[in-house]
Amino acid sequence: MALSTHGKEFILAGPRHGIRVTGAEDISSFLFDLIPQWPLLRSQDTPASENLCPIRIEKSADRWRISSPHLAPSRYDLRGGYTLANALIGALIAAYVAQGENLVSIHAGAVRVGDGLVLLLGDNGSGKSTFATLLAAMGQRCFADDRLILDLQGDVPNGLSLAIAPKVRLPLPEEATAVYGEFVDQYSILVQPGMAVLRPGPDRAADFGERLPIKALVHLDRDNSADQATLTAMRQPPMVRILLEQLSAPHLNQQGELAACVALAGSVDSWQLRYHSAFSAADMLLSHFADGAGRDQEA
């Protein structure tokens, strides 16, 4: 569907029913640069009785806010353009997750390595986007650089891609490889101050709705004093504490979120990567998980 047909309202597909967005016409070009594959539903194909989740963009003076039943009320503190579009994606993810009792969202990078996904966890600035896009530049498939849907049903959790465009900080660090620089140049579709939005080809990025089992959780511990990258196995309790800071679901209370974190940490291996530069650690990380190393090993 062409962007010009979005109008003042559009409906995005959810796992069970549509997500209705109103008031976003001024940022539609930014939004659909960031979520180019998210399916759009036509109003005439959506039954009037369908329980559409409403998300509204509201403006006061030169500030905006997002109103959604799955987000706490906010003040008019958002500027327009890319910032507002990026915040709207957070509301869309919450609305999507709310439709599935086994779904949660997690702030994490995710890259296919071998037959499963390696999740990259850490605070802002820990390197999630750098590792996710760097591993994609090295031939892997990026599922997410910052936000991923998890389906916790069954013995092994699955990661579900929403095909959100990954982002990288600019300028690239001095130690960035030529391959990485070429990758960023080739796939950049939107450049903002200090940041570029990428749209890698289908061989380097997952499609909307594509899913794979989670094979490992990796906590990124950036340490400028680390001479050499090390990958060590983590026990379940510290990984649960990390997951509690990154995992969310609007339909779960605190106990439910804790149970989800315990289940996730108990179903796959957990690791901590201590490193200084992603560009010196990526080969080791890729080799380790491609080889299927065991929990009791240390790189």
KAFEN-V433647 format. One record per pair of residues at least 12 apart in sequence whose C-alpha atoms are under 6 Angstrom apart, sorted by the first residue. I is the first residue (numbers start at 1). GAP is how many residues later the second one is. Records with the same first field share a line. If there is no record, write none. Layout:
BEGIN
I = GAP + GAP
END
This chain:
BEGIN
8 = 14 + 15 + 17
9 = 12 + 13
11 = 29 + 30
12 = 27 + 28 + 29
13 = 26
14 = 82
18 = 34
19 = 33 + 34
20 = 32 + 33 + 34
21 = 34 + 35
22 = 34
23 = 33 + 34
24 = 33
27 = 54
30 = 52
31 = 54
34 = 130 + 131
35 = 129
37 = 171
55 = 12 + 13
63 = 13 + 14 + 15 + 16
64 = 12 + 14
65 = 13
70 = 180
98 = 152 + 153
102 = 49 + 50 + 51
103 = 47 + 48
104 = 45 + 46 + 144 + 145
105 = 43 + 44 + 45 + 142 + 143
106 = 41 + 42 + 140 + 141
107 = 39 + 40 + 139
108 = 12 + 13 + 38 + 39
109 = 19 + 23 + 35 + 36 + 37
110 = 33 + 34
111 = 30 + 31 + 32
112 = 29
113 = 177
114 = 176
116 = 96 + 97 + 98 + 99
117 = 97 + 98
118 = 97 + 98
119 = 98 + 99
120 = 98
121 = 97 + 98 + 99
122 = 97 + 98
126 = 96
129 = 16
132 = 13
136 = 68
137 = 43 + 46
140 = 64
141 = 63 + 64
142 = 63
143 = 18 + 63
145 = 21
157 = 56 + 57
158 = 54 + 55 + 56
159 = 52 + 53
160 = 49 + 50 + 51
161 = 47 + 48 + 49
162 = 46
163 = 44 + 45
165 = 33 + 34
166 = 31 + 32
167 = 29 + 30 + 31
168 = 27 + 28
169 = 25 + 26
170 = 24 + 25
187 = 12 + 13
215 = 53
216 = 52 + 53 + 54
217 = 53
218 = 52 + 53 + 54
219 = 53
220 = 53
221 = 52 + 53
222 = 52 + 53 + 54
223 = 52 + 53
224 = 52
226 = 49 + 50
229 = 45 + 46 + 52
230 = 43 + 44 + 69
231 = 41 + 42 + 67 + 68
232 = 39 + 40 + 66
233 = 38 + 62
234 = 36 + 37
236 = 29
240 = 21 + 22
243 = 18
END
